[in-house]
Amino acid sequence: MSNPVEEFNAYRSKMNGKLLVDNNKIIKRIFNLDTNAYSEGALDVKTKELLGLVASAVLRCDDCIKYHLQSNYNCGATKEEVMESLSIATLVGGTIVIPHLRRAYEFWEQLELQEG
């Protein structure tokens, strides 16, 4: 049986590598900015990742949602914290976010299964 978490990570890693190998200065700077934006600052990393999750859901970016779900999971966010954040995203984004909410819930379950 396929593992959606491993498939997502493998594809993301492969394609990020291809993008970065082209040595485009703007793309490299955007990647660097993204990495640094989520590091510890006035807000802790978990809070920043929850904010990233909300923004990703409102923008309806499934890859971004998966990335931030995994980052939140690795930061120790609880299912309750993630679902409360996603509920705010659904409120702000409207019912069009619901399909992404379903996929987010399913991906979170896969993250939990992976540990078990």
C-alpha positions in Angstrom: 0.0 0.0 0.0 1.3 3.5 -0.8 2.2 6.0 1.8 0.9 9.5 1.0 3.3 11.2 3.4 6.4 9.5 1.9 5.1 10.1 -1.6 4.6 13.8 -0.9 8.0 14.2 0.7 9.8 12.3 -2.1 8.2 14.3 -4.9 8.7 17.6 -3.1 12.4 16.8 -2.4 13.0 15.7 -6.0 11.3 18.7 -7.6 12.8 21.2 -5.2 16.2 19.8 -6.1 15.5 20.3 -9.8 14.3 23.8 -9.2 17.4 24.8 -7.2 19.9 23.1 -9.5 18.9 25.6 -12.3 20.6 28.2 -10.1 17.9 30.9 -10.5 18.8 33.6 -8.1 15.2 34.7 -7.5 13.9 31.2 -6.8 16.8 30.5 -4.4 16.1 33.8 -2.6 12.4 32.9 -2.2 13.3 29.5 -0.9 15.7 31.1 1.6 13.2 33.7 2.7 10.6 31.0 3.2 13.0 29.0 5.4 14.0 32.0 7.5 10.4 33.3 7.9 9.5 30.1 9.8 12.5 30.2 12.2 12.2 31.2 15.9 11.5 35.0 16.4 9.0 37.0 18.3 6.6 34.1 17.5 7.7 30.5 18.2 8.0 28.1 15.3 4.8 26.2 16.1 2.8 29.4 16.0 4.3 30.4 12.7 3.6 27.0 11.2 0.0 27.2 12.4 -0.3 30.6 10.7 1.3 29.1 7.6 -1.3 26.4 7.7 -4.2 28.9 7.9 -2.8 31.0 5.1 -2.3 27.9 2.9 -5.8 26.6 3.5 -7.4 30.0 2.7 -5.3 30.1 -0.5 -6.4 26.5 -1.2 -2.8 25.2 -1.8 -2.9 21.5 -1.1 0.9 21.0 -1.3 1.3 24.0 1.1 -1.3 22.5 3.5 0.5 19.2 3.5 3.9 20.8 4.1 2.6 22.9 7.1 0.6 19.9 8.5 3.8 17.9 8.6 5.8 20.9 10.0 3.1 21.3 12.7 3.2 17.6 13.5 7.0 17.7 13.8 6.7 20.8 16.1 4.4 19.0 18.4 1.2 20.6 17.5 -1.8 18.7 18.7 -4.7 17.6 16.5 -6.9 20.0 18.4 -4.6 22.9 17.7 -4.4 22.0 14.0 -8.2 21.5 13.7 -8.9 24.8 15.5 -6.5 26.6 13.2 -8.2 25.0 10.1 -11.6 25.9 11.5 -10.5 29.6 11.4 -9.2 29.1 7.9 -12.5 27.7 6.8 -14.3 30.6 8.5 -12.1 33.1 6.7 -11.9 31.3 3.4 -15.5 30.2 3.2 -17.1 26.9 2.2 -14.8 26.6 -0.8 -12.1 25.6 1.7 -14.0 22.5 2.9 -12.6 20.1 0.3 -9.1 21.1 1.4 -10.1 20.7 5.0 -11.1 17.1 4.2 -7.8 16.4 2.6 -5.9 18.1 5.4 -7.7 15.9 8.0 -6.9 12.8 5.9 -3.2 13.8 5.7 -3.0 14.4 9.4 -4.4 10.9 10.0 -1.6 9.6 7.8 1.0 11.5 9.8 -0.4 9.9 13.0 -0.4 6.4 11.5 3.2 6.8 10.4 4.3 7.1 14.0 2.3 4.2 15.2 
